[in-house]
Amino acid sequence: MDRYVLIALASLVGVIFLILFALVGDIVFGALAWFYTAIFIPKYVFIVSIPGAPDIYIERLVFVLLLPVVLYLLATGKERTLPNTKLEFWMIVQLSLLIISMFRTGFLATPGGGFQPFHVFLTGFFVPFCFYYFGKTFINTEERLRIFLWGCFPLFAYLVFTAYMEHFKINSLIFPKFITNPFLGIHYGRARGPFLVAPVNGWMMGSLFFATLLLRTETRSLLGKMLIYPVLFATPVAIFFTYTRAVWLSFLVAPLFVSVYSKRLLFPKRFLFLPLVFLIVLVWANWQNIKSKERAKGGVMQVEEVEVRFRLFKVSTLMIKDKPLFGVGFARFMEALPRYAPEVHPAGKEAMASQHNIFLAMLTEVGILGTLPFLMILYYLLKYSVLAYRFLGEEGLISKELIACFWGIMLVYIINALFIQTQYYIAPNSYVFLWAGIVTGVYQRITYPEAVFNEVYSYA
């Protein structure tokens, strides 16, 4: 039996154990097991393809195994659901419109058509929306939030450490080994992590950075600080090693924004002096590489990808003008590209790529009607988070700092979503929407009548 299959099966046994533990312990461990499985046992390691049916990955099996645990906790009254909001209404509308679009244009990929629409439906919308519900329903106390934060910290430390190992090509210390395979994924030579895509790796590191900042605010033990502080200070350089301009931009803008609304998340200025000096020296030492046109060395002057983005924007406008209401079909951008690309560039499809902007992708694929629900979801997330920020106090994990942390995570997500199609990546997507669920749950518990909930769920 292939060793990767053995690894996958052994991991599955461990995950099942964690899920069974959730029945008598805490469901948060089950969610953490899913995240680690989704990241470390992707389709490169284990996949079962069945003609006419969705592919089977380990993370999909774990997801299915989590469902009865969730239903058991809700059916027995051990956990309580919250009333639905307008945000959930728009999520249902979004999923419904995507399903209708797939009925019109197909659930499976065609030759040269890119990802299967049903695959993108699961990775970009259905599973992340499920984790939104999970975060809203189950991460309802400071203790559970602390479990989740500490559970994610090893992943954060691993991604930062691996970024250094990738940059300095210390392959013997890189795990899983598929990261070192130049024939898998893209961006080999940059810090791409287990996602095998540098901007996704940077997006995930940026998201985990803010969550770890929140964890730091409530960590009093010396051991905890000794674990957290080195990883946080090592993060900017790890982000730099992705050599991805969108990631750099998000990691610049998000902390600046958060610093306006947070009193405790970011470090006092005196702690930032040495890391800032080190970063300046690093940039100075690599300046020839940074200003070069070679992206594998960090060259910001490489313009080919910028030109491709402009061409994608032009061809997207043609698609939108042609089919403004319903689009060309969900996840059918690549299939429709040959019909429109020659009007933008003589080389046609060969001069293009998959749409690198989630908003343009949705406008082209599902039109105005299919994009509106997604925009409404983002609107209500912003609205509920602002209202929660106004009501919350300044102490504890569930405080204004929690909302500021969420804003940082969302800014990293949105900035990167302008340059990559985030819906292709299930774990980072689900992480963002789980946080959205946590914040919506906090908003409901502090603004709805207290009689609706148990006292343990009240933050007022």
RODOLUM-282481 format. One record per residue (C-alpha): x, y, z; residue in three letters; residue number from 0. Coordinates in steps of 0.05 Angstrom, whole numbers, padded with zeros to 5 digits. Example, Ala and Ser with C-alpha at 12.3 -4.5 7.8 and 13.67 -1.06 7.14 Angstrom:
u, v, w, type, seq
00246, -00090, 00156, ala, 0
00273, -00021, 00143, ser, 1
END
This chain:
u, v, w, type, seq
00000, 00000, 00000, met, 0
00025, 00070, -00018, asp, 1
00055, 00106, 00042, arg, 2
00011, 00167, 00029, tyr, 3
-00050, 00123, 00034, val, 4
-00025, 00096, 00100, leu, 5
-00014, 00167, 00125, ile, 6
-00084, 00186, 00103, ala, 7
-00116, 00126, 00136, leu, 8
-00077, 00136, 00200, ala, 9
-00097, 00209, 00202, ser, 10
-00169, 00189, 00190, leu, 11
-00168, 00143, 00250, val, 12
-00141, 00199, 00292, gly, 13
-00193, 00247, 00266, val, 14
-00249, 00198, 00281, ile, 15
-00222, 00192, 00352, phe, 16
-00226, 00268, 00359, leu, 17
-00297, 00269, 00333, ile, 18
-00318, 00215, 00381, leu, 19
-00284, 00255, 00436, phe, 20
-00328, 00313, 00416, ala, 21
-00388, 00273, 00438, leu, 22
-00364, 00272, 00509, val, 23
-00317, 00331, 00506, gly, 24
-00322, 00392, 00462, asp, 25
-00344, 00399, 00390, ile, 26
-00291, 00451, 00377, val, 27
-00239, 00396, 00374, phe, 28
-00278, 00364, 00317, gly, 29
-00276, 00429, 00277, ala, 30
-00201, 00436, 00290, leu, 31
-00191, 00364, 00266, ala, 32
-00227, 00383, 00201, trp, 33
-00183, 00444, 00190, phe, 34
-00118, 00406, 00200, tyr, 35
-00143, 00349, 00155, thr, 36
-00164, 00397, 00100, ala, 37
-00096, 00430, 00100, ile, 38
-00049, 00372, 00110, phe, 39
-00084, 00315, 00073, ile, 40
-00107, 00349, 00008, pro, 41
-00123, 00314, -00057, lys, 42
-00049, 00309, -00073, tyr, 43
-00044, 00257, -00017, val, 44
-00110, 00220, -00019, phe, 45
-00167, 00222, -00069, ile, 46
-00220, 00173, -00093, val, 47
-00252, 00192, -00159, ser, 48
-00320, 00162, -00175, ile, 49
-00348, 00176, -00245, pro, 50
-00409, 00221, -00242, gly, 51
-00400, 00237, -00168, ala, 52
-00359, 00286, -00127, pro, 53
-00288, 00265, -00112, asp, 54
-00276, 00238, -00042, ile, 55
-00222, 00271, 00000, tyr, 56
-00206, 00257, 00073, ile, 57
-00232, 00326, 00093, glu, 58
-00298, 00312, 00060, arg, 59
-00304, 00247, 00099, leu, 60
-00288, 00284, 00164, val, 61
-00340, 00337, 00147, phe, 62
-00393, 00284, 00137, val, 63
-00372, 00251, 00203, leu, 64
-00379, 00318, 00239, leu, 65
-00451, 00328, 00217, leu, 66
-00483, 00274, 00262, pro, 67
-00443, 00301, 00321, val, 68
-00471, 00370, 00309, val, 69
-00542, 00344, 00299, leu, 70
-00536, 00302, 00362, tyr, 71
-00516, 00362, 00404, leu, 72
-00573, 00404, 00377, leu, 73
-00626, 00348, 00381, ala, 74
-00610, 00332, 00453, thr, 75
-00611, 00405, 00474, gly, 76
-00539, 00406, 00496, lys, 77
-00528, 00464, 00448, glu, 78
-00577, 00518, 00429, arg, 79
-00587, 00550, 00362, thr, 80
-00595, 00624, 00352, leu, 81
-00651, 00658, 00312, pro, 82
-00636, 00668, 00239, asn, 83
-00616, 00737, 00215, thr, 84
-00619, 00771, 00148, lys, 85
-00548, 00747, 00137, leu, 86
-00570, 00674, 00137, glu, 87
-00627, 00693, 00091, phe, 88
-00578, 00719, 00039, trp, 89
-00534, 00658, 00048, met, 90
-00593, 00614, 00030, ile, 91
-00609, 00658, -00030, val, 92
-00536, 00654, -00052, gln, 93
-00534, 00579, -00048, leu, 94
-00600, 00573, -00084, ser, 95
-00579, 00617, -00142, leu, 96
-00514, 00579, -00150, leu, 97
-00552, 00513, -00153, ile, 98
-00600, 00542, -00204, ile, 99
-00541, 00566, -00246, ser, 100
-00510, 00497, -00243, met, 101
-00576, 00466, -00266, phe, 102
-00574, 00513, -00325, arg, 103
-00501, 00503, -00346, thr, 104
-00479, 00439, -00312, gly, 105
-00449, 00413, -00247, phe, 106
-00387, 00382, -00277, leu, 107
-00328, 00411, -00315, ala, 108
-00320, 00408, -00390, thr, 109
-00253, 00398, -00425, pro, 110
-00212, 00461, -00414, gly, 111
-00265, 00488, -00367, gly, 112
-00225, 00490, -00303, gly, 113
-00253, 00467, -00236, phe, 114
-00318, 00429, -00231, gln, 115
-00373, 00479, -00213, pro, 116
-00398, 00432, -00158, phe, 117
-00328, 00430, -00129, his, 118
-00325, 00506, -00127, val, 119
-00395, 00507, -00097, phe, 120
-00370, 00464, -00039, leu, 121
-00303, 00498, -00028, thr, 122
-00325, 00570, -00037, gly, 123
-00395, 00572, -00009, phe, 124
-00430, 00512, 00020, phe, 125
-00376, 00487, 00068, val, 126
-00354, 00557, 00090, pro, 127
-00427, 00575, 00103, phe, 128
-00433, 00512, 00145, cys, 129
-00373, 00534, 00186, phe, 130
-00405, 00602, 00194, tyr, 131
-00464, 00567, 00227, tyr, 132
-00415, 00526, 00269, phe, 133
-00379, 00588, 00294, gly, 134
-00445, 00624, 00308, lys, 135
-00475, 00565, 00346, thr, 136
-00418, 00531, 00382, phe, 137
-00362, 00580, 00395, ile, 138
-00405, 00616, 00445, asn, 139
-00361, 00624, 00507, thr, 140
-00293, 00652, 00521, glu, 141
-00269, 00582, 00540, glu, 142
-00289, 00554, 00472, arg, 143
-00258, 00613, 00436, leu, 144
-00194, 00602, 00475, arg, 145
-00194, 00528, 00455, ile, 146
-00203, 00549, 00382, phe, 147
-00148, 00601, 00385, leu, 148
-00098, 00555, 00418, trp, 149
-00118, 00499, 00370, gly, 150
-00102, 00544, 00310, cys, 151
-00036, 00570, 00339, phe, 152
00005, 00507, 00321, pro, 153
-00018, 00515, 00249, leu, 154
00003, 00588, 00249, phe, 155
00071, 00571, 00278, ala, 156
00080, 00516, 00227, tyr, 157
00064, 00561, 00167, leu, 158
00112, 00614, 00191, val, 159
00168, 00563, 00204, phe, 160
00156, 00528, 00138, thr, 161
00160, 00595, 00101, ala, 162
00231, 00604, 00126, tyr, 163
00249, 00532, 00108, met, 164
00221, 00541, 00038, glu, 165
00259, 00606, 00027, his, 166
00325, 00577, 00050, phe, 167
00310, 00510, 00016, lys, 168
00320, 00468, 00078, ile, 169
00276, 00414, 00049, asn, 170
00294, 00362, 00102, ser, 171
00254, 00402, 00153, leu, 172
00193, 00414, 00108, ile, 173
00131, 00371, 00120, phe, 174
00090, 00347, 00084, pro, 175
00140, 00330, 00030, lys, 176
00093, 00347, -00027, phe, 177
00110, 00420, -00013, ile, 178
00179, 00408, -00041, thr, 179
00152, 00377, -00105, asn, 180
00162, 00428, -00161, pro, 181
00111, 00392, -00205, phe, 182
00054, 00402, -00156, leu, 183
00017, 00467, -00149, gly, 184
00048, 00534, -00170, ile, 185
00096, 00586, -00144, his, 186
00152, 00536, -00129, tyr, 187
00210, 00575, -00099, gly, 188
00165, 00621, -00060, arg, 189
00134, 00608, 00009, ala, 190
00072, 00570, -00014, arg, 191
00062, 00523, 00045, gly, 192
00016, 00463, 00042, pro, 193
-00032, 00502, -00002, phe, 194
00020, 00501, -00058, leu, 195
-00002, 00572, -00076, val, 196
00038, 00630, -00048, ala, 197
-00018, 00682, -00042, pro, 198
-00063, 00632, -00007, val, 199
-00008, 00615, 00042, asn, 200
00002, 00689, 00056, gly, 201
-00073, 00700, 00063, trp, 202
-00077, 00644, 00115, met, 203
-00016, 00670, 00153, met, 204
-00046, 00740, 00154, gly, 205
-00112, 00714, 00181, ser, 206
-00079, 00671, 00235, leu, 207
-00034, 00730, 00254, phe, 208
-00094, 00771, 00278, phe, 209
-00124, 00711, 00315, ala, 210
-00058, 00701, 00351, thr, 211
-00055, 00775, 00369, leu, 212
-00122, 00765, 00403, leu, 213
-00096, 00703, 00439, leu, 214
-00036, 00743, 00462, arg, 215
-00080, 00794, 00497, thr, 216
-00106, 00741, 00544, glu, 217
-00043, 00700, 00553, thr, 218
-00012, 00711, 00622, arg, 219
00035, 00652, 00629, ser, 220
00109, 00659, 00613, leu, 221
00108, 00595, 00572, leu, 222
00050, 00620, 00531, gly, 223
00085, 00685, 00516, lys, 224
00149, 00649, 00499, met, 225
00110, 00609, 00447, leu, 226
00070, 00666, 00418, ile, 227
00117, 00725, 00414, tyr, 228
00172, 00694, 00371, pro, 229
00121, 00670, 00319, val, 230
00087, 00739, 00316, leu, 231
00153, 00775, 00307, phe, 232
00175, 00725, 00254, ala, 233
00111, 00733, 00213, thr, 234
00127, 00796, 00173, pro, 235
00189, 00764, 00142, val, 236
00150, 00699, 00129, ala, 237
00097, 00742, 00093, ile, 238
00153, 00775, 00054, phe, 239
00178, 00707, 00031, phe, 240
00112, 00695, -00006, thr, 241
00135, 00747, -00056, tyr, 242
00063, 00765, -00069, thr, 243
00043, 00838, -00076, arg, 244
-00030, 00828, -00055, ala, 245
-00007, 00792, 00009, val, 246
00042, 00848, 00024, trp, 247
-00012, 00900, 00013, leu, 248
-00062, 00865, 00058, ser, 249
-00010, 00856, 00113, phe, 250
00005, 00931, 00110, leu, 251
-00067, 00957, 00107, val, 252
-00101, 00910, 00157, ala, 253
-00056, 00925, 00217, pro, 254
-00060, 01000, 00204, leu, 255
-00136, 00996, 00203, phe, 256
-00139, 00953, 00265, val, 257
-00092, 00999, 00304, ser, 258
-00146, 01053, 00300, val, 259
-00199, 01010, 00334, tyr, 260
-00158, 00966, 00381, ser, 261
-00123, 00984, 00445, lys, 262
-00092, 00917, 00461, arg, 263
-00084, 00875, 00398, leu, 264
-00021, 00907, 00369, leu, 265
00044, 00913, 00407, phe, 266
00066, 00977, 00442, pro, 267
00111, 01018, 00396, lys, 268
00173, 01004, 00437, arg, 269
00168, 00929, 00421, phe, 270
00165, 00943, 00346, leu, 271
00231, 00980, 00340, phe, 272
00278, 00921, 00331, leu, 273
00232, 00880, 00285, pro, 274
00221, 00943, 00242, leu, 275
00296, 00955, 00237, val, 276
00306, 00882, 00218, phe, 277
00253, 00886, 00164, leu, 278
00283, 00950, 00136, ile, 279
00352, 00917, 00133, val, 280
00321, 00855, 00100, leu, 281
00287, 00899, 00047, val, 282
00352, 00938, 00036, trp, 283
00392, 00874, 00029, ala, 284
00342, 00846, -00022, asn, 285
00329, 00912, -00058, trp, 286
00359, 00888, -00124, gln, 287
00314, 00828, -00123, asn, 288
00253, 00868, -00101, ile, 289
00258, 00918, -00157, lys, 290
00273, 00864, -00209, ser, 291
00223, 00833, -00256, lys, 292
00233, 00762, -00229, glu, 293
00175, 00746, -00183, arg, 294
00209, 00685, -00153, ala, 295
00258, 00734, -00122, lys, 296
00204, 00784, -00101, gly, 297
00208, 00830, -00161, gly, 298
00152, 00881, -00157, val, 299
00169, 00908, -00226, met, 300
00145, 00844, -00260, gln, 301
00087, 00870, -00301, val, 302
00064, 00809, -00340, glu, 303
00014, 00789, -00286, glu, 304
-00012, 00861, -00282, val, 305
-00023, 00861, -00357, glu, 306
-00061, 00795, -00351, val, 307
-00105, 00826, -00297, arg, 308
-00122, 00883, -00343, phe, 309
-00139, 00836, -00399, arg, 310
-00182, 00795, -00352, leu, 311
-00218, 00858, -00330, phe, 312
-00233, 00876, -00403, lys, 313
-00258, 00807, -00422, val, 314
-00300, 00805, -00358, ser, 315
-00334, 00870, -00378, thr, 316
-00351, 00839, -00446, leu, 317
-00382, 00779, -00411, met, 318
-00421, 00823, -00363, ile, 319
-00448, 00866, -00419, lys, 320
-00469, 00804, -00458, asp, 321
-00503, 00768, -00400, lys, 322
-00512, 00819, -00343, pro, 323
-00567, 00785, -00303, leu, 324
-00548, 00711, -00300, phe, 325
-00477, 00708, -00326, gly, 326
-00443, 00654, -00367, val, 327
-00455, 00601, -00314, gly, 328
-00426, 00586, -00246, phe, 329
-00352, 00567, -00251, ala, 330
-00357, 00572, -00327, arg, 331
-00310, 00631, -00337, phe, 332
-00254, 00588, -00368, met, 333
-00304, 00553, -00413, glu, 334
-00333, 00619, -00439, ala, 335
-00265, 00652, -00446, leu, 336
-00250, 00630, -00518, pro, 337
-00313, 00665, -00542, arg, 338
-00292, 00733, -00514, tyr, 339
-00216, 00733, -00508, ala, 340
-00199, 00746, -00581, pro, 341
-00234, 00814, -00576, glu, 342
-00184, 00834, -00522, val, 343
-00120, 00801, -00544, his, 344
-00098, 00768, -00610, pro, 345
-00072, 00707, -00573, ala, 346
-00142, 00695, -00545, gly, 347
-00148, 00647, -00487, lys, 348
-00073, 00636, -00485, glu, 349
-00063, 00708, -00462, ala, 350
-00113, 00700, -00405, met, 351
-00120, 00660, -00341, ala, 352
-00175, 00641, -00292, ser, 353
-00209, 00703, -00264, gln, 354
-00166, 00730, -00208, his, 355
-00219, 00770, -00173, asn, 356
-00277, 00739, -00136, ile, 357
-00324, 00797, -00148, phe, 358
-00311, 00800, -00223, leu, 359
-00315, 00724, -00225, ala, 360
-00384, 00725, -00195, met, 361
-00408, 00781, -00240, leu, 362
-00385, 00744, -00302, thr, 363
-00409, 00675, -00280, glu, 364
-00474, 00688, -00242, val, 365
-00489, 00759, -00262, gly, 366
-00517, 00816, -00221, ile, 367
-00571, 00772, -00191, leu, 368
-00520, 00721, -00166, gly, 369
-00471, 00772, -00140, thr, 370
-00520, 00815, -00101, leu, 371
-00530, 00762, -00045, pro, 372
-00455, 00757, -00035, phe, 373
-00449, 00833, -00028, leu, 374
-00508, 00832, 00021, met, 375
-00473, 00779, 00062, ile, 376
-00412, 00823, 00068, leu, 377
-00456, 00883, 00084, tyr, 378
-00491, 00849, 00142, tyr, 379
-00425, 00821, 00168, leu, 380
-00400, 00893, 00171, leu, 381
-00465, 00918, 00202, lys, 382
-00468, 00865, 00257, tyr, 383
-00395, 00872, 00273, ser, 384
-00400, 00947, 00281, val, 385
-00461, 00940, 00326, leu, 386
-00426, 00887, 00368, ala, 387
-00365, 00932, 00374, tyr, 388
-00408, 00988, 00402, arg, 389
-00439, 00943, 00456, phe, 390
-00379, 00903, 00478, leu, 391
-00331, 00922, 00533, gly, 392
-00255, 00926, 00530, glu, 393
-00236, 00867, 00575, glu, 394
-00233, 00793, 00560, gly, 395
-00231, 00753, 00496, leu, 396
-00303, 00770, 00478, ile, 397
-00293, 00845, 00475, ser, 398
-00280, 00901, 00426, lys, 399
-00213, 00868, 00412, glu, 400
-00250, 00807, 00383, leu, 401
-00286, 00851, 00333, ile, 402
-00221, 00888, 00315, ala, 403
-00189, 00820, 00304, cys, 404
-00246, 00801, 00258, phe, 405
-00239, 00865, 00218, trp, 406
-00166, 00850, 00208, gly, 407
-00182, 00779, 00183, ile, 408
-00236, 00806, 00136, met, 409
-00191, 00861, 00108, leu, 410
-00138, 00809, 00092, val, 411
-00191, 00766, 00059, tyr, 412
-00222, 00822, 00017, ile, 413
-00156, 00851, -00007, ile, 414
-00131, 00783, -00028, asn, 415
-00200, 00768, -00060, ala, 416
-00188, 00826, -00107, leu, 417
-00128, 00789, -00136, phe, 418
-00143, 00714, -00129, ile, 419
-00206, 00672, -00132, gln, 420
-00213, 00656, -00059, thr, 421
-00271, 00609, -00071, gln, 422
-00223, 00555, -00095, tyr, 423
-00191, 00544, -00026, tyr, 424
-00235, 00510, 00025, ile, 425
-00195, 00516, 00090, ala, 426
-00179, 00591, 00087, pro, 427
-00250, 00606, 00064, asn, 428
-00280, 00565, 00120, ser, 429
-00234, 00598, 00171, tyr, 430
-00258, 00668, 00150, val, 431
-00332, 00649, 00152, phe, 432
-00324, 00613, 00219, leu, 433
-00300, 00679, 00247, trp, 434
-00359, 00713, 00214, ala, 435
-00404, 00665, 00251, gly, 436
-00370, 00678, 00317, ile, 437
-00380, 00753, 00309, val, 438
-00453, 00746, 00287, thr, 439
-00466, 00701, 00347, gly, 440
-00435, 00752, 00394, val, 441
-00478, 00807, 00362, tyr, 442
-00541, 00767, 00373, gln, 443
-00526, 00748, 00444, arg, 444
-00514, 00819, 00466, ile, 445
-00570, 00853, 00428, thr, 446
-00628, 00804, 00430, tyr, 447
-00671, 00799, 00493, pro, 448
-00632, 00762, 00547, glu, 449
-00691, 00715, 00560, ala, 450
-00679, 00682, 00493, val, 451
-00613, 00651, 00516, phe, 452
-00584, 00615, 00576, asn, 453
-00543, 00659, 00622, glu, 454
-00479, 00624, 00601, val, 455
-00489, 00653, 00531, tyr, 456
-00500, 00725, 00553, ser, 457
-00443, 00774, 00546, tyr, 458
-00481, 00834, 00570, ala, 459
END
